[in-house]
Amino acid sequence: MSKQITMTIDGVAVSVPDDYTIMQAADSAGIHIPRLCYHSKLSQFGACRICVVDVEGMKNYAPACSTQVKDGMILQTHSAGIRKARKVLIELLLNNHPRDCQVCGKSGECTLQEMAESFGVKSDEFSFEGERKTFETDRSSVAVRRDSEKCILCGKCVRVCSEIQGANVLTFSHRGFRANVVPAYNLGLGESVCTNCGQCINVCPTGALLEHDNTEEVWHAIHDPNKVVMVQIAPAVRVAIGEGFGNEPGKDMTYETVTALRMLGFDIVFDTQFSADLTIIEEGHEFIRRLTQKGKLPMITSCSPGWIKFCETFHPEFLENISTCKSPQQMMGAVIKTYYADKSGIYPAKIYSVSIMPCTAKKFEAARPEMNSSGYQDVDAVLTTRELIKMIKEAGIDFNRLKKSEFDHPLGESSGAAPIFGATGGVMEAALRTVYEVVTGKELAQIDFTDVRGLEGIREAVIPVNEIEVRVAVTYGLANVHKLLTEIEQGKRQYHFIEIMTCPGGCIGGGGQPYPAGEAEALDTSVYEKRAQGLYGIDERKVIRKSHLNPDITKIYQEFLKEPLGKVSHKLLHTHYHARHPKGVPARIKDTVNLFKAK
Amino acid sequence: METSVVPDIANVVEKWKDKKGNLIMILHEIQNQYGYVPREISFQLSKLLDVPLARIYEVLTFYNYFKLKPPGKYTVSVCMGTACYLKGAPELLEELHHILGIKEGETTKDGMFQLEIVRCLGCCGLAPVVKIGNKIYGGLKRSDIVNLLSQYSKEGAPVAQPV
């Protein structure tokens, strides 16, 4: 057990547990010590040295992130010496940095830029003629762009990739001046085992990691008179987009966003929540079929494209467990270019289909070659929430003063089951609402499945559906996923149905969401909670809260799809996935490993 | 390649399996055996030891000792120690770059020569010094390099006598 100790930080008496670091003590007292490599949710690293403090009686300045507190400790966080040391550190970093802030995608949200400004680093006070590191920008991935010249080697991306996402894509290579952060064998991110989740972007303090920017091609399509540009918005976008304009996380700005999209020049605005309902119908029936006809169980959700690539790469043995349903983004894309194209008389080749997503992996999903069963690529371009915010700002739209407007029909209506897709546990809850009623034929008494809500890494529930006790699990963060799948393989856990989301908190914590403002940092659970509350609020305010009761869903089945899991659905709304290996790695490696095991 | 190397790695892994810090020891043994650490083997090690490939790559590139590519038949080491440097080693290196078409750390396409820079071979009196294979050549001028390399025929042993 830890004891309470008392210390003095900048003249303020602070009482904290004795196993705290100085950083934690200062944070708890509301004193913000500058930091680049430290993150409260990641392991200690102690590389950047920006967080040094002046501790009375200590010979050297102590790094606050990795120095434990002591009873009676007295320290200064901004003494004259400390201020000078920090300034020098920033100058040294800038000396080996491109200094092209005006044209950098991170400008205005870059920690390094902010620090240079706040520490008073002036270009006429330091100069440097030495060698600067040169690296090619890695543009091999359709989701994440990596510019190693802007990297300050803080290692947060390496740690988030390993500790939160368990994917271990990024690592340090070489050392000293040649040190760099790369995937194994210096492969491009697009050739590597990267899941495209984008969490590395969220924690990067500079512009070294950013999403692959698709705004130019979308502008181009908007300005092309021969294109009809259609757009869909994911649930998690609407409760986070406001943050880009100074609003609190979780504020529902759905209908302001619709207005902004029309002002930007999008011709038709649809809602991914419609296709979320559609996903529930298909996925719900698929689950019922697997459950009652001895299909492969547990069935695992397929909405999160980071998880899909993770499974293809690291757990191909579970590929058959994944629902064959396309994600809501892809379902919407397929339905726009078939059902809606027919209905509206717009030739599908003229349609340019854009989606606004909280996610970078959606860019990869949309580009998958198999996602074209209508004869056209389901989705032509994917923008993250951040990219849309940029477009709105460029167009000079005063977002907070916008009037609300409605989605277009017939792909704009949704039930309360749809918005919660954006929060971890939401897809499970939405599916259970429908599965229960379809199987039992009875109305669900308690519509809120609170057991599957929340932010715990792995959550479980048992739901009686007729005679079957349906065991479900919900998880997010690929490190949790890896743990769960391993324990299932070992027979330690058994389920019928599992929801897997790649990002912490689900889509609301996606790799394309706005960088947290003010005191909040990346991976901040308070931000996730507020965004999730926003989504559950939308659900509660809806009159219809179950996907199968959405009248437009009933209509699309009557007019077009005919029946769930039917012929048309099978062609347009379902897909399959395949095992994959990074470039330069033998495909049949598993065989050789087995050979060794047999020995 | 894939199947033929498996038993070797299996033995090495077996030997070090439960020992702490085993990755570096295993990589050492692999390099002793092959002269470098082949990528396929790194991948197999990653599976067998449950260590991410990225982590193995980190270790391999952190230590200068580990090689990621097959070594050339002859290692050409140019001494850039103080004495050799002053006596014109940079010129020799430039000439080697020019003739072999490779930079230090690289191997010629035909696999014959690998270029390295070393710090002092302990015979400063002969500066500037170049070592080819395990033979040392001293007192070299830029113009000597062509002849020196041509003495290493593709078939094998050097014709020239060491100084």
Boltz contact constraints between the chains, C-beta under 6 A:
constraints:
  - contact:
      token1: [A, 168]
      token2: [B, 52]
      max_distance: 6.0
  - contact:
      token1: [A, 168]
      token2: [B, 54]
      max_distance: 6.0
  - contact:
      token1: [A, 171]
      token2: [B, 54]
      max_distance: 6.0
  - contact:
      token1: [A, 171]
      token2: [B, 57]
      max_distance: 6.0
  - contact:
      token1: [A, 171]
      token2: [B, 58]
      max_distance: 6.0
  - contact:
      token1: [A, 172]
      token2: [B, 58]
      max_distance: 6.0
  - contact:
      token1: [A, 173]
      token2: [B, 61]
      max_distance: 6.0
  - contact:
      token1: [A, 174]
      token2: [B, 61]
      max_distance: 6.0
  - contact:
      token1: [A, 175]
      token2: [B, 62]
      max_distance: 6.0
  - contact:
      token1: [A, 184]
      token2: [B, 53]
      max_distance: 6.0
  - contact:
      token1: [A, 184]
      token2: [B, 54]
      max_distance: 6.0
  - contact:
      token1: [A, 184]
      token2: [B, 57]
      max_distance: 6.0
  - contact:
      token1: [A, 185]
      token2: [B, 57]
      max_distance: 6.0
  - contact:
      token1: [A, 584]
      token2: [B, 39]
      max_distance: 6.0
  - contact:
      token1: [A, 585]
      token2: [B, 43]
      max_distance: 6.0
  - contact:
      token1: [A, 586]
      token2: [B, 2]
      max_distance: 6.0
  - contact:
      token1: [A, 586]
      token2: [B, 40]
      max_distance: 6.0
  - contact:
      token1: [A, 589]
      token2: [B, 43]
      max_distance: 6.0
  - contact:
      token1: [A, 592]
      token2: [B, 2]
      max_distance: 6.0
  - contact:
      token1: [A, 592]
      token2: [B, 6]
      max_distance: 6.0
  - contact:
      token1: [A, 593]
      token2: [B, 47]
      max_distance: 6.0
  - contact:
      token1: [A, 595]
      token2: [B, 6]
      max_distance: 6.0
  - contact:
      token1: [A, 596]
      token2: [B, 6]
      max_distance: 6.0
  - contact:
      token1: [A, 596]
      token2: [B, 10]
      max_distance: 6.0
